[in-house]
Amino acid sequence: MTTSLTLAGLALTAVILWANLRPWWTGSRDPKMLAPFGKGAMFGILGAMCTGGLLGWLAGCAPLVGSTAGSKAVGAVTGTQTSAPLTRGTLSGSLTEEGAVVVFLIAVGVVFAWRKAGKDDKKRMAGGAFCGATLCATAGVAGALSFLPGLVNQAGEQVRAAVESAGVL
């Protein structure tokens, strides 16, 4: 999906990001408080690297949902309609087979964490996944994270080499 994020969608994403980071910032600043949001954000960012499948589809839908909801929210509050897309960035299309396995394993881990999480942590994880996927649709964040697909691919290659050297494959 190639839907671009609008400025109103980015504003909505910023509100969700602020709602999740503010309690941590004004509280004890314990890194454990950010773990649910971080897991969700990692899920969304990894999904943005996928060109197809469920993760790719979810990450592709996030900018559309964010732009639509953001436009309605901004329009309702200000009376002004916004629809101009921001410059689009992408992380997709650069995963190898080994990198895809790493993404799959991390995604399964996040799903298991979701199932174990309480109601509030599930909300934080969902917010993180939304923020991760929508922010990766912008050129700036996608450019800043352009190293990530290579890193994931390299991790997968190292796992493959370790498995082959152990004689499993």
C-alpha positions in Angstrom: 0.0 0.0 0.0 1.4 3.4 -1.0 -0.8 5.7 1.0 1.0 8.8 2.1 0.6 10.4 5.5 -1.0 13.8 5.7 0.0 16.6 8.1 -3.2 16.0 10.0 -2.3 12.3 10.2 1.1 13.2 11.5 -0.5 15.5 14.1 -2.6 12.5 15.3 0.5 10.4 15.5 2.2 13.1 17.5 -0.7 13.2 19.9 -0.5 9.4 20.4 3.2 9.6 20.8 2.9 12.4 23.4 0.1 10.6 25.3 2.5 7.6 25.7 5.7 9.5 26.4 4.4 12.2 28.7 3.6 9.9 31.7 7.1 8.4 31.5 8.7 11.9 31.2 6.7 13.4 34.1 7.0 10.2 36.2 10.0 8.2 37.4 11.5 7.9 33.9 11.9 4.2 34.5 12.8 2.6 31.1 10.4 -0.3 32.0 7.5 2.1 31.6 8.3 2.5 27.9 8.6 -1.2 27.2 5.0 -1.8 26.0 5.1 1.2 23.7 8.5 0.2 22.5 7.5 -3.3 21.7 4.5 -2.0 19.7 6.7 0.6 17.9 9.2 -2.1 16.9 6.3 -4.2 15.6 5.1 -1.2 13.5 8.6 -0.4 12.2 9.4 -4.0 11.3 6.0 -4.1 9.5 7.0 -1.1 7.5 9.9 -3.1 6.1 7.6 -5.9 4.8 6.4 -5.6 1.2 3.5 -8.0 1.6 1.9 -10.3 4.0 -0.1 -9.3 7.1 2.6 -7.1 8.6 3.1 -5.1 5.4 -0.6 -4.7 5.0 -1.1 -3.4 8.5 1.9 -1.0 8.2 0.4 0.2 4.9 -3.0 0.8 6.4 -1.7 2.8 9.3 -1.0 6.0 7.3 -4.4 5.8 5.6 -6.2 5.4 9.0 -4.0 8.1 10.6 -4.6 10.5 7.7 -8.4 9.9 7.7 -8.8 10.1 11.5 -6.4 13.1 11.7 -8.2 15.0 9.0 -11.6 14.4 10.8 -10.1 15.4 14.1 -8.4 18.6 12.8 -11.4 19.5 10.8 -13.7 19.1 13.8 -11.5 21.2 16.0 -10.5 23.9 13.6 -13.1 23.8 10.8 -10.2 23.5 8.2 -9.8 20.5 6.0 -6.4 19.1 5.4 -5.5 16.5 2.8 -2.1 17.3 1.3 0.3 14.4 1.7 3.7 14.6 3.2 6.8 13.4 1.3 6.6 9.6 1.5 9.5 7.4 2.7 9.8 3.7 2.7 11.7 0.9 4.3 10.0 -1.9 2.3 11.4 -4.2 -0.3 14.9 -4.8 1.1 14.5 -7.8 3.4 16.3 -11.0 2.5 15.0 -14.5 3.4 17.1 -14.4 6.5 15.9 -11.0 7.5 12.3 -12.0 7.0 12.8 -14.9 9.4 14.1 -12.4 12.0 11.1 -10.1 11.5 8.8 -13.1 11.8 10.4 -14.3 15.1 10.3 -10.8 16.6 6.6 -10.4 15.4 5.7 -13.6 17.1 7.4 -12.5 20.3 5.5 -9.2 20.2 2.2 -11.1 19.7 3.0 -13.3 22.7 3.8 -10.2 24.8 0.5 -8.7 23.6 -1.4 -11.8 24.8 0.2 -11.7 28.2 -0.1 -7.9 28.6 -2.8 -6.1 30.7 -5.4 -3.8 29.2 -3.3 -0.6 29.6 -0.2 -2.2 28.2 -2.2 -3.5 25.2 -3.3 0.1 24.5 0.4 1.3 24.7 1.5 -1.5 22.4 -1.2 -0.6 19.9 -0.2 3.1 20.1 3.4 2.1 19.6 2.6 0.0 16.5 0.6 2.8 15.0 3.3 5.4 15.7 6.0 3.1 14.4 4.2 2.3 11.1 2.9 5.8 10.4 6.2 7.6 11.2 8.0 5.2 8.8 5.7 6.5 6.1 7.5 9.9 6.3 10.6 10.5 4.4 12.5 11.8 7.4 12.0 8.8 9.7 12.3 6.3 6.9 15.6 7.9 5.9 16.8 7.9 9.5 16.0 4.2 9.8 17.3 3.2 6.4 20.1 1.2 8.1 17.5 -1.1 9.8 16.7 -3.5 7.0 20.4 -4.2 6.5 20.9 -4.7 10.2 17.9 -7.2 10.3 19.2 -9.0 7.2 22.7 -9.2 8.8 21.2 -10.7 12.0 19.4 -13.3 9.9 22.6 -14.2 8.1 24.4 -14.7 11.4 21.6 -16.9 12.7 21.7 -18.9 9.4 25.6 -19.3 9.7 25.3 -20.4 13.3 22.6 -22.9 12.5 24.6 -24.3 9.5 27.8 -24.5 11.5 25.9 -26.5 14.2 24.9 -29.0 11.5 21.2 -28.3 11.9 20.7 -27.4 8.2 
